[in-house]
C-alpha cells in the first residue's frame, strides 16, 4: 500500500499541485475579502485537476523521462506502473477535479480549470519539444489557478486587479524555470529537448534570469499598489522582500562565479513567491 501511495504522489507531483492550490486559495480570499466554506470544493477541485494534469504529463513525457538521469526513476520509465494505468488515473482525476470546481463554484471557474489543463498538456508540453523558449507562453498556466479562485468567490474576470494578480503568477515562472535549465540543461539536451543552454551562453541566461526576476519584483509591487494588499505591514513586507530579491539576484550579473549554484537562487525565488502568497491570503482577513 505504501508503495502505491508513493507512486501516486510522484505521478501527481503533489508539492507542485499543492502550491497551485495555494494560489487558488489566495485568489479566492482576495476576491471575497473573507474566508468561508465556499473555498473547499474549488480548492479541492483545482488540486485534483492539477494532479490529473501532472499524471497526464508523466504519460506524455515517458519517452523523454527515460533518457534523463533526473527523471528516469519516475514511475513509468522505472517500470513501477504501466502507461495505460497512468492515463486512466489522469482521466479520472481530470473529470473529478473539473466536476468539483463546477459543483463548488460556477461554470466559468470550471472552464478556467480546463483551460489550465489544455494550456499545460496540449500546448506547453508539445511546444517544449519544439523550442527552448516554450516556458514563456507556458507560464500563462500559472496565472489561471488564482483566477479560478477569484471567479469562484464571485469576482469579475475582467477586474483589472485580477489582471495584475495573474501577471505576477505568470512572470515569476520564467526565471524559476531558467534556473532549472542552468542546473539540468545538459540533461535536456541529451534527451533531445531544445534547451536554452544550447541556444545562448550561460552568462546570457543568468542576465536574462536577473531581468525576469527584477520584473517579478516589480509585479509584486504592482500587486501591493493595486489595492490587493491594504495593510501597511504587508505592503512594507512586500517592498522589503522585493528589494531583497533583486539584491540577491543582482549577483547573477557578475561574469565570474566559480561557485555558482542555480539551486541557491531557485529556492530564493520560491521563498519570495511563498511570502507573496501568504501576504495575499492573510491581508484580506485582517
C-alpha positions in Angstrom: 0.0 0.0 0.0 2.8 2.4 0.9 4.5 1.7 -2.4 1.4 2.5 -4.4 0.8 5.7 -2.4 4.3 6.8 -3.2 3.8 6.1 -6.9 0.5 8.2 -6.8 2.2 11.1 -5.0 5.0 11.1 -7.6 2.6 10.9 -10.5 0.6 13.8 -9.1 3.6 15.9 -8.4 2.0 16.8 -5.1 4.4 19.5 -4.0 3.7 21.4 -7.2 -0.1 20.8 -7.2 -0.3 21.8 -3.6 1.4 25.1 -4.5 -1.1 25.6 -7.3 -3.9 25.1 -4.8 -2.4 27.8 -2.6 -2.6 30.3 -5.5 -6.3 29.4 -6.0 -6.8 30.0 -2.2 -5.2 33.4 -2.5 -7.4 34.4 -5.5 -10.5 33.4 -3.6 -9.6 35.3 -0.4 -8.6 38.4 -2.3 -11.9 38.5 -4.2 -14.0 37.6 -1.2 -12.2 39.5 1.5 -13.1 36.7 3.8 -12.5 33.0 4.3 -15.5 30.7 4.3 -16.5 27.2 3.4 -17.1 28.2 -0.2 -13.3 27.7 -0.8 -13.4 24.0 0.0 -14.7 22.5 -3.3 -13.0 24.9 -5.7 -9.7 24.3 -3.9 -10.1 20.6 -3.7 -11.2 20.5 -7.3 -8.2 22.5 -8.6 -5.9 20.3 -6.6 -7.3 17.1 -8.1 -7.4 18.6 -11.6 -3.8 19.7 -11.3 -2.9 16.2 -10.1 -4.6 14.8 -13.2 -2.7 17.2 -15.4 0.6 16.2 -13.8 -0.2 12.5 -14.2 -1.1 13.1 -17.9 2.2 14.9 -18.3 4.1 11.8 -17.0 2.3 9.8 -19.7 3.1 12.4 -22.4 6.8 12.7 -21.4 7.5 9.0 -20.7 9.8 8.6 -23.8 11.9 11.6 -22.7 11.9 10.8 -19.0 13.7 7.5 -19.5 16.6 9.4 -21.2 17.3 11.8 -18.3 19.1 11.0 -15.1 16.8 13.3 -13.2 13.6 11.7 -14.4 14.4 8.1 -15.2 13.4 6.9 -11.8 9.8 8.3 -12.3 7.1 5.6 -12.1 6.6 5.0 -15.8 10.3 4.8 -17.0 11.3 2.8 -14.0 8.6 0.3 -14.7 6.6 0.8 -11.5 3.4 1.3 -13.3 2.1 0.9 -16.9 1.4 3.9 -19.1 -2.2 2.8 -19.6 -2.8 2.9 -15.8 -1.3 6.3 -15.6 -3.6 7.6 -18.4 -6.6 6.0 -16.6 -5.6 7.7 -13.3 -5.1 11.1 -15.1 -8.5 11.0 -16.8 -10.4 10.1 -13.6 -8.7 12.9 -11.7 -9.3 15.4 -14.5 -13.0 14.5 -14.6 -13.4 14.6 -10.9 -11.5 17.8 -10.4 -13.4 19.6 -13.0 -16.7 18.4 -11.6 -15.8 19.6 -8.1 -14.8 23.1 -9.3 -18.1 23.3 -11.1 -20.1 22.0 -8.2 -18.4 24.3 -5.7 -18.5 27.5 -7.8 -19.6 28.0 -11.4 -19.2 27.1 -15.0 -16.7 29.8 -15.6 -14.4 28.6 -12.9 -14.6 25.0 -14.3 -13.8 26.4 -17.8 -10.7 28.2 -16.5 -9.6 25.0 -14.8 -9.9 23.1 -18.1 -8.1 26.0 -19.8 -5.1 25.5 -17.5 -5.1 21.8 -18.3 -5.3 22.4 -22.1 -2.6 25.0 -21.9 -0.2 22.7 -20.0 -0.9 19.4 -21.6 -2.0 20.3 -25.1 0.1 23.5 -25.8 3.1 23.8 -23.5 4.1 20.1 -23.3 4.3 19.6 -27.1 5.8 23.1 -27.5 8.8 22.4 -25.2 9.8 19.7 -27.8 9.9 22.4 -30.4 11.5 25.5 -28.9 13.8 26.3 -25.9 11.6 29.3 -25.2 8.3 27.3 -24.6 8.4 28.4 -20.9 7.4 31.9 -21.8 3.9 31.1 -23.3 3.8 28.1 -21.0 4.0 30.3 -17.9 0.5 31.5 -18.6 -0.6 28.3 -16.9 0.5 29.7 -13.5 -1.8 32.7 -13.9 -5.0 30.6 -14.3 -5.5 28.9 -10.9 -5.7 32.2 -8.9 -8.3 33.3 -11.5 -10.2 30.2 -10.7 -10.3 31.2 -7.0 -11.2 34.7 -7.9 -14.2 33.9 -10.0 -15.3 31.1 -7.6 -15.6 33.8 -4.9 -17.8 35.9 -7.2 -15.1 38.2 -8.6 -15.2 39.5 -12.2 -12.9 38.0 -14.7 -12.4 41.5 -16.3 -11.4 43.1 -13.0 -8.0 45.0 -13.5 -6.8 43.7 -10.1 -7.1 40.1 -11.3 -5.1 41.0 -14.4 -2.3 42.3 -12.1 -2.6 39.2 -9.9 -2.4 36.9 -12.9 0.5 38.8 -14.3 2.5 38.2 -11.1 1.9 34.5 -11.1 2.8 34.4 -14.8 6.1 36.3 -14.8 7.9 34.6 -11.9 7.8 31.2 -13.5 10.2 32.2 -16.3 13.3 32.8 -14.1 12.2 29.8 -11.9 12.4 27.5 -15.0 15.6 29.0 -16.4 17.4 28.4 -13.1 16.4 24.7 -13.6 17.9 24.9 -17.1 21.2 26.2 -15.7 21.3 23.1 -13.5 19.8 20.4 -15.8 20.2 21.9 -19.3 22.7 19.3 -20.5 20.3 16.5 -19.5 17.6 18.1 -21.5 19.9 18.4 -24.5 20.9 14.7 -24.3 17.2 13.8 -24.1 16.6 15.7 -27.4 14.8 18.7 -25.9 15.7 22.1 -27.4 17.4 23.7 -24.4 18.2 27.3 -23.8 21.7 26.2 -22.6 22.4 25.2 -26.2 20.9 28.4 -27.6 22.6 31.2 -25.6 25.6 31.3 -23.2 25.4 30.6 -19.5 26.1 34.3 -18.7 23.3 35.4 -21.1 20.9 33.1 -19.3 21.9 34.5 -16.0 21.5 38.0 -17.3 18.0 37.2 -18.6 17.1 35.5 -15.4 18.0 38.6 -13.4 15.9 40.8 -15.7 12.8 38.5 -15.4 13.4 38.3 -11.6 13.5 42.1 -11.4 10.3 42.2 -13.4 8.8 39.7 -10.8 9.7 42.1 -8.0 8.1 45.0 -9.9 4.9 42.8 -10.5 4.8 42.2 -6.7 4.9 45.9 -6.0 2.1 46.3 -8.5 0.0 43.8 -6.5 0.5 46.0 -3.4 -0.1 49.2 -5.3 -3.3 47.9 -7.0 -5.1 47.6 -3.6 -4.9 43.9 -3.4 -2.9 44.4 -0.2 -4.4 47.0 2.2 -2.4 46.8 5.5 0.8 48.8 6.0 2.5 45.7 7.4 2.1 43.6 4.3 2.8 46.4 1.9 6.1 47.1 3.7 6.9 43.4 3.8 6.4 43.1 0.1 8.6 46.1 -0.5 11.4 44.7 1.7 11.0 41.2 0.0 11.2 42.8 -3.5 14.3 44.7 -2.7 15.9 41.6 -1.1 15.1 39.5 -4.2 16.6 42.0 -6.6 19.7 42.3 -4.4 20.2 38.6 -4.2 19.7 38.1 -7.9 22.0 41.0 -8.9 24.9 38.7 -8.2 23.9 36.8 -11.4 25.3 39.8 -13.4 28.8 39.0 -12.3 30.8 37.4 -15.1 32.8 35.1 -12.9 31.2 32.9 -10.3 33.1 29.7 -10.0 30.9 28.6 -7.1 27.6 29.4 -8.9 24.8 27.2 -7.6 21.5 27.6 -9.5 19.6 25.9 -6.7 20.5 28.6 -4.3 18.7 31.2 -6.5 15.9 28.7 -7.3 15.0 28.4 -3.6 15.2 32.2 -3.1 12.6 33.0 -5.7 10.4 30.2 -4.3 10.7 31.8 -0.9 9.7 35.1 -2.3 6.6 33.7 -4.0 5.6 31.9 -0.8 5.9 35.3 1.0 3.6 36.8 -1.6 1.0 34.0 -1.4 0.9 34.3 2.4 0.6 38.1 2.2 -2.3 37.8 -0.3 -4.0 35.1 1.7 -3.8 36.8 5.2 -4.0 40.5 4.4 -7.7 40.5 3.3 -8.7 38.7 6.5 -7.3 41.5 8.8 
